[in-house]
Amino acid sequence: MGAVVIKKYANRRLYNTATSSYVTLDDLAQMVRQGTEFVVYDAKTNDDLTRQILTQIIFEQENRGEALLPVQFLRQLIGFYGDKMQSVLPSYLEMSLDSFTRQQDQFRQQFTRALGQTPGGALMEEAVRQNMAMFENAMRMFPGFGYGNAAAPKTEPPAAAPEKSSDDLAEMRRQMDAMREQLDRLAKATEN
């Protein structure tokens, strides 16, 4: 399927010919995020306005406080207009962004493989469950926090509480060391 044709009318309205409906810049931004290709033509002259509309979308996003482009980058970009390198810069930027996108995809795939089916995979969920259980156990040692049955006195002798606390602390350290090792393996995998 070819690119969706958007017509821009003199009243600045944008018309999606595929859906037979008017669209906004936000709608076009969403189409870009979804990977839908489109071209924008002036309804009267049939001039290609795609570049201007995409630039306008970026301008709108930047004005909303969703700043993506650093000021120094913008200054350098403006400096290339009229420069001998102006003809080379577009292809360089395109190659750089393609490379960045591929690296992001590889990182996501490595992250998914390392942690299970999703970035919040079973491994991470189990670690969260264990940490919550340890937190609740620690809070039960302090009746003022409302954990456990305040009416029922503890049946453990006082000497057992510090022992249990040190076991919990040792378990927490073991889990943190395991998480650190996993993060180190992830970092090494992304470097390769």
Secondary structure, 3 states (H helix, E strand, C coil): CCCEEEEECCCCCEEECCCCEEECHHHHHHHHHCCCCEEEEECCCCCECHHHHHHHHHHHHHHCCCCCCCHHHHHHHHHHCCCHHHHCHHHHHHHHHHHHHHHHHHHHHHHHHHHCCCCCCHHHHHHHHHHHHHHHHHHHCCHHHCCCCCCCCCCCCCCHHHHHHHHHHHHHHHHHHHHHHHHHHHHHHHHC
